[in-house]
Amino acid sequence: MSSSAAQNGSGSATMRVRDIIRHLIRALRASRALPVKIKRDLENRNRGLLKNLWLVIGHAKFNVFAFRAKELIEDRRDLVLAFILITLLGPATAQSSNPAETAIRDALMKWTSHFNAGDRGEICGLFAAELRYDYRGYPERGFEDVCGLLQRSLSDRTKTYSYSLQIKEIIVSGDLAVVRLVWTLKVVPIGSANATISEEPGMDIFRKYPDGSWKIVRYIAYEN
């Protein structure tokens, strides 16, 4: 083999080695970028899921995101459980009819009738004593708060209040149930024809008690 041929062969081998090295570097960079992208996509998806429950993480990088998400979930465990039930069981399950669903639907309709009739004696019976609830823009409250608010509304002689109800979904799992619904509140000042109407989408968590009744133990709601 001539010296020029040997040099050409050596040069070709060097070029192939360099090509292999460049390929390995690109592959390494891609392999490092992929987990970062997956992590970012998962964080963005989880931000969206938590936002549906008004759990806002805010600006967080690296491991701060995981710690902040854990803190929020611990503070709102019942609401997260409700969201998981909806996600796993899906709308098809919610459409199925069963005695528990019927009992919950009846309880909601009876409560609506009691409220619209101004029946103060029955207005608090839908809620469990251990109730905790979140209404957007207000601090977390409990049974005494909601019961007192309802009693004051029905005692108000300057206005009339009435609710209509749209049940979107009922999901039952054992002694717990999740209800997605929309309340429409109509408030009319006495002596006036001008009504104020507001829609209040929300999600209720019901629990079945030993006496067979279903009561709301947690709920979230907001005004459109």
Protein Blocks (a to p, Z undefined) as FASTA:
>chain_A
ZZklmmmmmmmmmmmmmmmmmmmmmmmmmmmmmmmmmmmmmmmmmmmmmmmnopaebjae
hjllmmmmmmmmmmmmmmmmmmmmmmmnommlmmpccfklmmmmmmmmmmmmmmmnopak
lmmmmpcfklccddehiacddfklmmmmmmmmmmpmkbccddddddfbdcdehjbccddd
ddddddddehiabdcdddddddddddddfkopacdfbdcdddZZ
